[in-house]
Amino acid sequence: MTRAFLADPVPVERIDELLSLAVRAPSAGNTRSTEFLVLDTPETVATYWSITLPDEKRSTFPWPDLLVAPVLVIPLVSPSAYVDRYAEPDKVRTGLGKSSQAWGVPYWFIDGGMVVQNLLLAVHSAGDLGALFFGLFDNERAVLDHFGVPADLRALGTVAIGFPGPEQRPSSSQHRQHKQLHQLVHRSAYPQQHQHDHHQPPTSL
C-alpha cells in the first residue's frame, strides 16, 4: 500500500486500462454491476478531501502526502442488481430474487471486493504506480450524494492511485505479526479445543 504520492497526473488511458483489468473478476450470476466513480481533476479530488477530512483535522493527519494523490477511484456496487438478476428465470429457484435481505452473504460486496483486489494488483503490476485502499465509513453517503451517485448504490471505499512519493510512513498495523499457516488452515475438521490458543502445537497440519 502506498501512503505518499506525487501530485503528477496519471494519464486517463492508464487509469482506464487498470479499470478494464479490475472488472475481469468473478461475479455471482455474471451480474457484473461494479461501477467506478473516478475523481481525477484537482477540483474533484479537493472536494473529496474537504468532505472527508476537514481542514481542522489535517494538521494531525499522519499521511499528508496521501492528499495529493491525483486519482481517487470509488468502487460502487448495486444490491438491487443482484436481486434483479436472481429473480430471472435461471436463478429464481434460489429465492435470492425476493430482496437483498434474502442474501445471507451479500455477494455484491464479495464481487466488488474481488474487483478492488484486481485493481490493486493491476496497479502493482504496472511497476511505476502505487495505490491505497481505504474506507469511507461515516462519509460514504455525503461523498456519493455530492457527486450525484444514485441512492441505491453503495461505495466499498476509495482507492488512491498515483506515482509514489519519496517518503513512505508505514501504518502501525504493519507491525502486527502474520499468523502462521497452521493457525489458518484446518483440514478435515475445525479443531474443537484450543482453537484460539496460539501457543498450542498445530492440530490439523
JONOR-V906651 format. One record per backbone hydrogen bond with DSSP energy under -1.0 kcal/mol. NH is the residue of the N-H (numbers start at 1). CO is the residue of the C=O. If there is no record, write none. Layout:
# JONOR-V906651
NH;CO + NH;CO
This chain:
# JONOR-V906651
2;131 + 5;65 + 6;163 + 15;11 + 16;12 + 17;13 + 18;14 + 19;15 + 20;16 + 21;17 + 22;18 + 23;19 + 24;21 + 25;23 + 30;27 + 31;28 + 35;76 + 37;74 + 39;72 + 45;41 + 46;42 + 47;43 + 48;44 + 49;45 + 50;46 + 51;47 + 52;48 + 53;49 + 57;54 + 58;55 + 61;58 + 66;63 + 69;66 + 71;161 + 72;39 + 73;159 + 74;37 + 76;35 + 77;154 + 82;78 + 83;79 + 84;80 + 85;81 + 86;82 + 87;84 + 88;85 + 91;88 + 92;88 + 94;91 + 95;92 + 98;95 + 102;99 + 103;100 + 107;105 + 109;106 + 110;106 + 111;107 + 112;108 + 113;109 + 114;110 + 115;111 + 116;112 + 117;113 + 118;114 + 119;115 + 120;116 + 121;117 + 122;118 + 123;119 + 124;120 + 125;121 + 126;122 + 127;124 + 130;162 + 132;160 + 134;158 + 139;136 + 140;137 + 143;139 + 144;140 + 145;141 + 146;142 + 147;143 + 148;145 + 149;144 + 153;150 + 154;77 + 156;75 + 158;134 + 159;73 + 160;132 + 161;71 + 162;130 + 165;4 + 174;171 + 175;172 + 176;173 + 183;180 + 184;181 + 185;181 + 189;187 + 197;194 + 200;197
